[in-house]
Amino acid sequence: MTAVPRHTGASPGKPDNPDSSERYEIMPTPMNPRLNRRSFLGLSVSAAAAAALAACSSTPPSADGPRRIMPGDPAIAELEAGRAFTGTTVSQNLTAAPISASVAGKTVSTWGYNNGLVAPTIRAKAGDRLRVALKNNLPDPTSIHWHGLALRNDQDGVPHVTQDAVASNADYSYDFRIAHPGTYWYHSHVEMQRERGLYGALIVDDPAEKLVYDRDWVIVLDDWLDGVTGTPDEVLKEVSGGMGMGGGSMPGMDHGSMGGSMGSTPSPSPGSGTHMLMGSRSDFLGGDAGDVRYPYHLFNGKAPDQAEEFTAKAGEIIRLRIINAAGDTAYRVGIPGRKLTLTHTDGFPVVHKDVDAVVLGMGERIDALVTVGDGYSPVLALPEGKTGQSVGFISTGTGKRPVPATLPIALDGDVVDGGQLKADPSVALPSKTPDRTHVLKLTGGMMKYDWGINGRRFDMNDPLRDAFDIRRGERVEVQFVNETTMWHPMHLHGHTFQVGRDGARKDTVIVRAGQTVTVVFDADNPGQWLTHCHNAYHAERGMMGVISYVA
């Protein structure tokens, strides 16, 4: 996949577009069971390698089934060889390990890359080759997913789908060419590890950049509780018990449909532990805003009292590259009294739009321009529908830094999310009738916390059981139909779709309660690609599926 020149500060892309009334029923396709999550703990490196070799074959799942284009298929390497290459290789060493870190002045035990709560920002240019040497010093297997990149399938970092997890005390090398410029990120794709600090920014600069700005500021937002009020695994166990009302939810049962207080002040769910959150409501998101309460919201790893400062000169234009790495929290980002000019979402350029604030779901990215004023300018990130704040300051070195408690508690006015923007013409997909349509109904409920797609929870032991088949060269339409009363940020690996007929090019899109969001993409990157809700708890409890290329 070669890079497409950007327009007016844009970023390139590959085809993906329109709507169609044509519809096909989803045909589940079985696959032989794969290794379960915990089985890696007992695997030797040689056994894991043998399992990976078997998993990456391109043989059909059954004698009469389709031949799936698996990660080891020659087509993957052939496509990689045809991708643009600058001749430059960017190398990075990452060590995943238990660490001690300071969060809001408290020392916590968590996990991280290279002994830090803030992982290295990896920077490259479109067309560069990225080579990352991962050393796993964790007690559990791990992996790295390159969120938003249209990369070769065998480097996507999804255990059970594109690779076996990297065993404890083992090494692994990721090696691929980067097709498109933009703001991306990387993170573990094993269970709840991302919620323990295993993530970092990946910035891909455009050699043909036309956007005019002086400098950029990479901002990574996160909701944090690890080592403070519990661990993500403890939270998952708690919420997995559901609302504790007995009975059980049925496929398609609405989140929050069992009643309870829906006031403006979040409160613990009756019968729950300390983490489940009820009454967290956002009109912007169309209902419940989240499931989990967090003691802190971090801005580049820092709580408000230790907020990061970005030094600039008055009049400079700063490009904010904002990444939402949170597990269960959308953030409303803005600078009180100032306009943000939105230029990109999920790495791809949009028709520029001036707004008062922008909302990012988990996994989404936004690029925005701001002209620096004299003194301190707070970049506020407010957890949507929850209490608390995250903040960083742009400072010209004059005036007094505001105390976080004195900052506004709301960002109102013209507020949008990335899915409501329009693609820059340079990356908009040409109009075309879809060759295939898949309907993905987002289902589940709070009673059993049994999230799924089309009433089925994803089976990590049999990931291709309910695969959504596509063929290379097709224009594919996906309809995300939200049958719950909870919003879901839906993410597709390995592709950038277009929202509607002329909407933004994205890889993660907010699907509100009761809403249907139609996206289209061109099937130009063969392999097996995960699609899932980027709420970490929803995904882990089953709201995942696989877009599967077949021959």
N, C-alpha and C positions, 0 to 999 in steps of 0.2 A: 504494500500500500504506500503510494508516494504522497508526499506533502503537496497541498494545493496552496498557491500563493494567497496571502491574506490581503484584505482590502481595508484601508483606513484603520490599521491597528488590529485587523482581524487575525484569526487563526484558521489554518486549513482544515480540510476534512474529506471524508469519503461520502458517497451518496447514501441517503435515507429519507423518505418523504410521505405524501398525501393520504387521503382517506378513501375508503371504498366501501360499497355496500356488499361486495363479494365476501362471503364468509365460509369457512370450512370448520367442521367439527374437529376437535383435538383427538388424535388417535394415540393413546398411550402405547409405548413400545417397551417391552421388558428387556432387562439386561441381567446377566449373571451377577450374583452378589459380589461386592467388593469388600476389602478389608474394613472392619469397623474402626471407629475413632481411637479406641483405647488399644487396639491390637498392635499399634506401632510401638508401644512401650516395650513389647517383648521381642521386637524384630531386631535381628542383627543387621548391620549395614548391607551385607551381601544378600540377606533375605529380602530386605527392602528393595534393593536394586532389582532382584529377580521379580518381585511383585510389580514394580514400576514397569519393567519390560513387558510383562503380561498385560498390564492395564493399558499400555499405550499401543497395543496392536490395533489393526484396522479390520479385524475379523468381525462378522455379524454377530449379534447377541444370540441368535438362534439360526437354525438352518434355513428357515423361511423368512427371517427378518431382514431389514435393510442393512447394507454395509455402511457402517458409521465411519466418518472421517475422524479417527482418533488422533490424539496428540502426536503419536509417532508416525503418522502417515507421511509419505514422501511429499504430498501436496503442501504440507506445512513448511518444510524446508525450502521447497521451490518458491513459494510465495515470499519467504524471508529473503531469499537471494535476489529477488526482483525489487525489493524495497530500496528507496533512495539511501545512499550512504555517503557521508561527507569524508570518510577516511579517518575520522577522529573516534577514538575509543575513550569513554569516560569510565573510570574505575572507582569503586567504592567498597570498602570493607565494612560489614555490619556484624556486630556480635550481639545476639539476643541473650540476655542474662537477667537474673534477679538483681535488683539494685535497691539502694536506699536513696530517697529523694526528698527534697523539702517542698511541701505543699502548704501554702498559707502559714508558713513559719513552723509547721510540724514536720517531723521526720517520719516518712512512711516507707514501708516495704512494698515494692511493686516490681514490675518487669520493665525493661527498656532496652533500647539499642545503644551500644557504645557507652554504657554506664551513665546515661543521662535521661532525664524525664523528657527533654526536648531532643529528638533524634536529629541526626545530620540532615540538612536540606541538600538534596542531590540536585545538581544543576547541569544541564546539557543543552545541546541545540538540536532542532529537528534534523533528522538524518544521521545523527551520531549513533554510535553503538554504545550501549550501556552494559557494563560487566560488573556485577555485584557479587562479592564473595561473602556468603552468610555462614557464620559459625554459631551453632546452637548450643549455648551453655545453660539452657533452661532444663528443668527436670522433665519437661514434656516435649513431644514433637511440635514442630512449628512450620511455617511457610511464609512467603511474602507474596502478596497480590499487588499488582501495579494498577491502581484504580484509575480507570478512564482511558488507559492506553489501548490502542488497536495494535496489539503486539502478536507475536507468534503464539499459538495456542499452548505449546508445551512449556511456556514460561509464565503462564498466567497465575500460577501459585495457588491452585485450588486442590487440596487433597481429595482423593477419591474421584476426581474428575479430570484434572490435567497432570497430576503428579502424586506420588506418595509424599506424605509429610516428612520433613527432615527430622530424623531421630535425635533424641537428646545426645549431646556430645559428638554430633556429626557435623560435617561441612556440606555446603551445596553452593553451586555457582549458577547465577542467573545471567543470561547473555542474550541480548536481542537488540535490534535496531528500533529507533524511536521514530515513528512516522510523522507525528503532528506536534506543533508547538502548543503551549498552553499551561494552565495551572492544574497539576495532578497531585497525587499522593500515593504513598505505599503503606501497607499495613499487613499484619498477620491475618491469615484467613483460616485459623484454627480456633474453633469454639469461641470462648470469650476473651481471647488474648489481646485483641485490639483494645479492649476496655482497660487493660492494665498498662497502657503506654507504648505498645508496640506499633507505632505509626510515625510517619514523617512526611515532609513535603517533597514533591518532585516537580521542579520547574523546568520546562522545556522552552528555551528562548527561540524566537523566530529570526533566522538570519536576514529575512526580508521585512523586518518589523517596520510598520508605518505609523503606529500609534506614537503620539508625541507625549513624552513625560520625562521627568528628570531621574527618578529612581523608583524602585518598587519596594514594598514592605510585605513580606509573607506573613500571614496571620493564620494560625491554626487554633481553632476553638474546640473545647472539649468539656463534657460534663464529667465530674470526678468524684469517686467515692472510695476507690481501692486503697486499703490501708487506713482509712479514716472511719467509716461506718460499717465496713465489711469488705468483701471481695465480690467481683462480678459473678463468680460462680455461686456464691451464697445468695446473691440477688436473684440469679436465674432459678435457683432451687425454690426460693420463696415465691416468686411470681408464677412459677410453673404449677404451684398448688392452686392457682386461680383465686376466685373470690371467696372460697370456703363456704358456699351456700348449699352444697350437695348437688345431686343431679348431675348435669353435664351439659355442655354446649353441643349444638349440632352444627354440621357444616353450614357456613354462612351466617352463623349467629353473630349479632352485632356486638362490637366492643362497647361496653358500658350499658348494654340494653337491659341489665338486671337492676337498674335503678340506683338509688343512693344519691347523696348530695352532689349537685353539679354547680355549686356556687363558685365564686371567684377565688376562694381561698383553698388551695390544695390541702387535702387531709388524708391520713392513712385509711386504707380500705378496712372495713369491719372484719375482724378475725385475721387480719394479715400481720406480718411482721413489721419491721421498721422501714422497709424500702418501697413497698407498693404504694402508688399514688393515685388517689381518686379525686375528682373535682378539678383536675388540671385542664382547663378549658381555653380554647383559642377560637374566636370567631373567624380569624383569618384562615385557620386550618380546617374549619368546619366542624369542630367538635372537640373530643378529648385531645389534649396536646401531648400527653405522654403517660407512661406507666410507672416510672421510677423517680424517687426523690433523690436529689444530690446535694451534698453539703457545699460543694464548690463548683464554680464554672471558671474554666481556665482560658487564658489568652496567652498563647505561646508558653504554656506551662506555668503561668503565674496567676495567682489570685489577685483581686483588685488592690489589696493593700500593698502588694509588691509589683504593681503594674509596670509593664515594659514601656520604655520611652523610645520613640523614633525621632532622632534629631534632624531637622530640616531648616531651610531658610524660607522666610515669608515670600510667597509668590511662586515657590516651586510647585510643580505638579507631581503628585505621588500616585503611583499605581498600587492600589491595595489588592493583593492576591489572597482572597479569603477562602479558607478550607474548613468545612464543618466535619470534624473527626469524632463527634459525639456518638454515644450509643443510643440515646433515647430523647434527645433534645434538639428542637429546631431553634435557630437563633435569628433574632431581628437585629440587624446591624445598621448603624447610622452614626452621624456626627450631629448632635443637637444644633439646630439653627443653620445647618449647611446642607447643600445638595451633594449627592453622589452621582457621578455619571457612570452608569453601568456599560461596560464594553464587551464583556465575555461572560459566558456561563459554561461551566464544565470544560473549559479550555478553548471553546470555539466562539468566534466573534458574533455579536448581535448588533442590530440597529441600536445605536446609542440612545440611552434613555436617562433623563435626570429624575431622580427620586429622592424622597426624604429618608427612606430606609428600604432594606431588602431582606427578605426572609430566606434562609438557607436550611433545607432539610439535611439530615445526616447523609454524608457522602457527597453533597453538592459543593461546587465551588463558584465563586463570583469574583470577577475582576472589576474594579471601579476606580475612576480617577477623582482626585480631590485636590483643589488648590489650597496650599498651606496659608493659613492666616497667622498673624502675630500672636505669640504666647502659647498657651496649651490648648490643644484641640482633642477632646476625648473621643476615641473611636469606641462606641458602646456596642456591646453584643448582649442583648437581653434574651434570656431563655423564654421562648414563646409559650405563654400560658402557665409559666412556673415562676417561682420567686427567685430572687438573686440577680446577679449581674456579672459580666465579664467586661474588662476594659483595658485599653492601652492608650497611650497619649502620643500625639505628634507635638513636638516641642521645638520652638525657635530659640529657647534659652532665655526668654524674658517672661516676666510675670510669675505668679505663684501657681503651683500645681494644685488643681482642685482635689478635695477629699472625696473619695468614691461615694460616700454616703450622701453627699450634697448634689450628686449628679441626677439628671432626670430619671424617673422610673418608667417612662413610656417614650416610645418613638412613634409618632402619629404622622398623618399627612398622606402623601402619595407613597404607598407601600406595595411592593410586588415581590414575586418569587421568580426564579429563573425560567420556570416553565411558562410564564406569561409574557416572555420577551419574544422578539422576532429575529430570525436568523439574518445575519448579514448576507446580502446577495452573493458574496463570494463563496459561501459555503452552503447555501440553500440547495436542497435536492431538486433535480429536475422533476417535473410532474410526470407521474407514471402510475398506471393502474396496478395495484398489488397483485402479485402472482399467488400469494398465499396469505391467509389471515389466521391468526391464533387468538383465541379469546382466553385471557387469564383472569379468572374470577378470584378476587382476594377475599378469603373466607377465614372464619375462626371466631373465637369469643374469649371473654375474660374468665368465664366460669372454670374452664379447664386450661385456659391459656394455650389453646390448640390451633395456632395460626397455620394457614395452608394456602394452596392454590387449587382452585376447582374442587374444594372440599377434601383435598388429600394433603396430608403432611408429607414433606419431603423425607425420603428414606436415604440416609447417608450410606447405608449398606448396599443400596441398589439405586444409584443416582439417576440412571437412565430409564427407570421403570415407567415414568410418566413423561418422557422427553417430548419436546415440541420439535418435530422434524422440519428441517428446511433444506434447500439445495442451493449450492453456489450459483450466483448469477440472478437469483430471484429478488424481486422487491417484496419485502415482508412487512406485513402490517400486524401489529400487536395491539390488542385492546385490553387495557388494564381496567377491569370492572370491579370497583370497590363495593363489596356487599356488606362491609362492616361500618360502624360509626366511628372508626379510628382512621386517621390519615396514615398513609404508607409511602415512604420515599423508595420508589422502585428503581433498581439498578440493573443494567445489562452489561456484562463483561464483553470486552473485545470489539465493541462497536459503538458508534455514536449515532443515535437515532434522531429523527426530526419529530417535534411535537406538532401534530396536526398537519395542515397543508403548508403553512409558512412559518411555523413556530421555531423556537430555538433548537439548535443542534445540541443534544445533551446525552449523557449516559445515565443520569439519575433524575427522576422527575417525581414531584409531589402528586399523589393521587388522593384527593380528599374523600371524606366519608360520602358514600352514595354516588360518587362521581365515576364516569368512564373517561379515561384519557387514552387517546389513540396515538400511537407513535408508528413511524415507519423507518426502515433501514434497508440498505442494500446488502445482501448476503455475499460479502466479498472477503471474508476472513475465516476460512474453514477450520473446523474443530468442534470441540464441545465447550459450550459457554454457559456459565451460571447466570441466572437472573433471579433476583431476590429482593425482599424488603431490606433496606439498610438500617432499620431499627434492629440493633444487635440481638435483642431478646426475641423479637418476632421471627427473625431468620433462624435463630437457633432452635426455636420451637416449631419450625416447619414451613415458613413462608419462603420457599425456594423452589426453583425448577431449573431445567437445563434446556437451552436452545441447542439442538443437535443437528449438525450437518450430516446428511446422508448422501451417498453416491448415486 
